[in-house]
Amino acid sequence: KLWTLGANRVIAGELNNGYSAQVVITAAEARTLTIQGMLRLTSGSIDNSDPEVTLTTGDGATIRRLVGTVSTAPAFAGTVNLIYASTSTNVTTGPEMPAGTGVLNDLTLTGDMGLTLGAHVTVNGVCSLPGSDLATGAYVLTLGPAASLVESDGMTVIGTVRATRTASQSVNQTFGGIG
């Protein structure tokens, strides 16, 4: 599928690319495609590598990835939530994972095949593992100042998790639920 943007576009609901479809987004001049709701990367790929195209996620948007991919990191216009839901193979994070420290709100693993970090990540909300383990490999999962880690029975982070809290006398700190 070739989608040539003739104007800036906003998707209020969901952009879902399933099956083995490849969507190539192009434009003759600078255009923005903004996803306000959910970018669902089921099993196909989205090629947003055209320098004239900016794929943007709106503030509070969600990216739900099974095994599908996006070629170039979206522009994050605020915070984003990520859900990894693969039930067929372990997934390694890619350009859908924000690199900035204040961008990723919640990170949730609902699929049962696991997730491996492909870069350092900072979670500012809840990192929840109800479906599988998260392997950090050579990277670090950092919990922001108010973030927490919720590991369900038998589901854990395998690797390095960091949380920094200000410790004061007579003030309880949970260090985000680590340990």
Secondary structure, 3 states (H helix, E strand, C coil): CEEEECCCEEECCEEEECCCCEEEEEECCCEEEEECCEEEECCCEEECCCCCEEEEECCCEEEEECCCEECCCCEECCCEEEEECCCCCCEECCCCCCCCCCCEEEEEECCCCCEECCCCEEECCEEEECCCCEEEEEEEEEECCCCEEEECCCCCEEEEEEECCCCCCCCCCCHHHCC
